């Protein structure tokens, strides 16, 4: 007896702008961490910004990063979207890479991975994010940690509860194996979709050397450093981040 296909779980999606479609995928810090990218690009493009199931109080609906990638590819298929630029920050970049290796219908025409997780290099291990306290997170994530550090005692209860829920979701998707898919790295050489990997020079969770090795693993990628930025350059150096993306986009046409 043939198994019936499973229905696509519902997704929480924000949309803005018109023009070529750009899918923007957030990392563990949640949708707010990529809101500036979405706002900037919506001036000239149709920007689709999902909230991954499990973040911001939404129910967990998938079992792995690979499942999320398949879910977002199904979204592109359901809407019959083509020539889509996929931009992902941190685990959002990992999801984008997983989408690219599964993109049999060639719906994606470009990738921008911003300080992305997803692969493992023995000589450039990924910092154990879950072992860091709030100050450690700031020191590892930002070029200017004093600007972004928040004392947990000063965070409103509702916001603190939401962050804890987001960390539960992050552990669910990326806790084991930690922040990577062992099968992904050898698959990247076959990905000829143009890719741009942007990296904050002060990222201490995923070093620039990790980022350069990640870029070299793709079949068609280039690597750019963003100065005076850490793991989330779109927050510390938004204009530089936008400029790199805008320079990359014409090559996709």
N, C-alpha and C positions, 0 to 999 in steps of 0.2 A: 504494500500500500504506500503510495507516494505521500510524503509529508506536505502539508499545506504550507505556503510561505507565511512567515510571521509578519504581522502588520508593523508598520513603522511607528515607534513610540512618538507621542506628541512632543514637539520641540517648542521652546520659548524663544521667539525670534523678534529682534528689532530691525526695522528697515527704514532707510532714508535715502533721499536723492534719486536721480535718474541718470541713465546712461549705461555704460558697460558694468557688468556685475562684479563686485568684489565681496568675497566672503572673508570676514574678519573673525578670528578665533582667539579667545582670551586664554590666559594661563591660570595658574592657581590663584592669582590675585583677584580674579573675577572680571566681569564685564566692564567695570569702571576703569580697569587698567588699560583698556583699548578704546575707550570712548573717544579720546582725542583723535585717534587715527580714523575712526568711523566718521566723526564730525568733519574732519578735514577733507576726506575723500568724497563725502557725500555732496560736495559742491559740484563735482563733475561726474559722479558715478552713482550707480545703484548699489548701496552698501547693505549687506545682510550680516547682522551681528547676533549669532545665537548665544544664549546662556546654556552652557553645558549642563545636562541633567545632573542634579546634585548640588549645584551652586545656587546661592541666593534663595534657598528654601524650596527649590524645585526638586521633584522626586528623582532618585537614581533610576535610570531607565536602560542603561547599558552595563556590560560587565567589564569592558576593557577599552583602552585607547583605540584598538583596532575596530571595535564595534562602533565607537563614536565616528571614526573615519568612514565606515560603511554607511552609517546613518546620514552623514552630511553628503556623501556621494548620492545616496538615494534622494536627498532633498534636491540636489541639482538635476537629477533625472526626472523627478516628479514635476519639476517646474520647467523642464526642457531647457535648461540654461547651458550655454556654451561659452567658450572663451572667457572663463572665469579666472580672475586673479585671486589666489588664496593667500591671505596674510595671517600668520600665527605667531603669538608670543609665548615663549616658554613651552608648556605642554601643548599650547595651541599650535606651535610650530611642529611639534611631534605629530599631532593629528594631521597637519597639512602634509607632512612627509609620508605618512601612512596612506593618505588619500591618493597621493601621486603614484605610489607603487600599485594601487588598485584601480587606477583611472583607465579602464579598458575602453571606455567610450570617448576618451580624449576631450573631456569637458573642461579641463583645467589648462589654461595657457600660460600660467606663470605662478611662481611660489616666492613669497618673502617670508623667511624664517628669522625671527628676532630672538636671539639668545635661546634657541630651541633645545629642549631635551630630546630623548628618543633613542640614542645610540650609546654604546659604551666603548671607551678606550682605556686599557689598563694603565697607561702612562698619564692619563688626564681624567682621573676619577671625578664623579659628580659629588659635590658636598652633600652630606646628609642633612637636608633641609629640616627634616622632622626632629632632629636632635638639637636644633638651635632655639634659644630663647628669643624674645622679641628684639633685644638689642643685637643679638647675633644675626638675626634675619636682616636687620637694617645694615649692619656692617658688611655682610656678604652680598647684599643685593644692590647697594647704592654707592656711587662715587662719593656722594655727600650724605653719609648716614644721618648726621645731626638734623638735616632738613626733613627727613622722612620718619625718623624714629618716633614712635608713640608709646608712652608708658602704658602698659596694660591697665593700670589702675585708673587711668584717665579716659578710657574708652567706654562709651555708654553701653549699658547691659545688652540692649537689642543688637547693637553692632558687634559686640563681642560674641554673642550667641551665633550670629550669622557667620562670622569668621570661623568659629569652631566647626560649624556645619560644612563650610567650604573645605576645611582641612580634612574632614571625614571623607568628603568626595574625592579629594586629591589622593588620599591614601588608598581609596577604593580602586581608582584607575591606575595609579602609578606607584603604589607602595611595594609591589612584589611581582616581578623583579623590579628593583628600585629604578624608577625614572627612565627605563629603556625597554625596548623589545629586542631580545638577542637575535632575532631573525631579520631585523630591519637593515642593519648596516650593509650586509652583502647584496641587498636588493637595490640599493641606491644607484649603483653604477648604471643600471638599465634605465634610470629616470632621465630622459632627455628634455623634459620640460624645463625651460629656463628658470633658474633659481637664483635668488639673491639672499645671502645670509648676512644679516646685520648683527654686530656684536658690540656691547659696551666694553670699553677697554678695562674697566674696573670690576667686571663681573667676577665674583669669587665663588659663586655657585657652579658656574660653567665657565671656565677660563677662555680667553680668546684663542689659546692654542687648541682647546677642544673645538671651538667654533671653526677654526681653519681646517682641522682634520675632518670635521663634519662636511664642510663645503667640498673638500677634495674628494669625498666619497661619492658625490653626485656625478652624473654623467655630463651635466651642463650647468655649472654653478660658479658664481663669483662671491667673494668674501670682502666685507667692508667693516672697518672698525669705526665706532662712534666714540669720539673723545669725551672725557669728563662725564661718563655714564657707566652705569652698572648693568644689572640684569634686566632692567626695564628702561631702556634708553628713550622710549616714547614718552616717559614721564619726566626724565631729567633733561633730555635734549630733544624735545619734540620737533623743533624746526629742522634740525639735522636729520632726524629720522624721516620726516616727511620728504625732505629734499632727495634723500637716497631713493625712496620709493618712487617719487615723481620722475627721477632720472631713469629708473629702471623700466617704467611702464611703456614708453614709446617703442622699446625694443620688442614688445610683445605684439605690436600691431602688424 
